[in-house]
């Protein structure tokens, strides 16, 4: 094993750990805040029902999930909002649209998620022993924002490679994702270990190209008893030992 790639959500960051912080500040949950944003932008020019905006947003979200899961493609925020506005038969000026997209994409920068317990110490131990990379699907936060989140936690410089679905054009578990990461790290697929929390994306995906997969349950256990991962990591203090066991 010469290189290790990490999923981000529920692997490096705790997904939705920003929601309690938002609640403390009197802010709505992110899904509601996004819908409110669209309604506010559209309502500046023409009165539109919040219920209609919510229904259109729900429809676009459902379409996004289907394309993501069935075709390994994550539409950008701009693409999703364009579909939403087209369905509503509304439009925004270019500057307004850009600002609406920006506010969607950067929502997690103002109130950041927490790190998974022990991840920084694990990266400290692995750095220098292996080449390290990130592989992450971009759902609302694109690669440029995910880099800023890592930078804010002083983690960006640990990684030599970044494979984000919005930049590559496809998402996990597509073979192209893991092949691109291995190529960027300068290793063969069989020399790569991927760490993540989801069986379909983070275990079956890398294994399909001959890489190893470690299922992490540090943040959440999504079914380690049925996992086909090459190894399980329940505590990041044990991660180096787990990698070496492969």
Secondary structure, 3 states (H helix, E strand, C coil): CCEEEECCECCCECCCCCHHHHHHCCCCCHHHHHHHHHHHHHHCCCCCCHHHHHHHHHHHHHHHHHHHHHHCCCCCHHHHHHHHHHHHCCCCCHHHHHHHHHHHHCHHHHCCCCECCCHHHHHHHHECCEEEEEEECCCCCCHHHHHHHHHHCCCHHHCCEEEEHHHHCCCCCCHHHHHHHHHHHCCCHHHEEEEECCHHHHHHHHHCCCCEEEEECCCCCCCHHHCCCCEEECCHHHHHHHHHCC
